Amino acid sequence: MNDKEAVILTTQEAEKYLERAMPALKELIVSTREFHNEDNIKDVGEAVEGLGWLSQYSHSMQHLVASGYPEMAGHFAQFEKDISFIISQMVEGSRNQDQVLIADIMEYEVMPLFEAMKEIIGQVLHKIRHH
């Protein structure tokens, strides 16, 4: 598999992940605000794991697209930085059992990040497929 194929395959996986994650995250935000139970803690943990995967994806993409699409590499570098900060905030919120903080982070930081990533991913796929 060459770099172009790797970029396309992993980017399609990231796109699929975001398509599934965004509606689930909206539901998790509501349930985290309304209910404080063990399922929410588990679901937040899974959301953090998903963010970890997106961070790894962003890190890989920086290197895979750097030579051909430096502006895209810059977006992925920023995503990786943002995700790292968000994960640290969510871990802190979990440690303090602060459900409101966690819900706010998901709504005001994670959702906009997912929307931005989805847009950039679409641009990456378009550019790579048409070059």
Secondary structure, DSSP 4 states (H G I P E B T S, - for coil): --HHHHHHHHHHHHHHHHHHHHHHHHHHHHHHHH--SHHHHHHHHHHHHHHHHHHHHHHHHHHHHTTT-HHHHHHHHHHHHHHHHHHHHHHHHHHTT-HHHHHHHIIIIIHHHHHHHHHHHHHHHHHHHT-
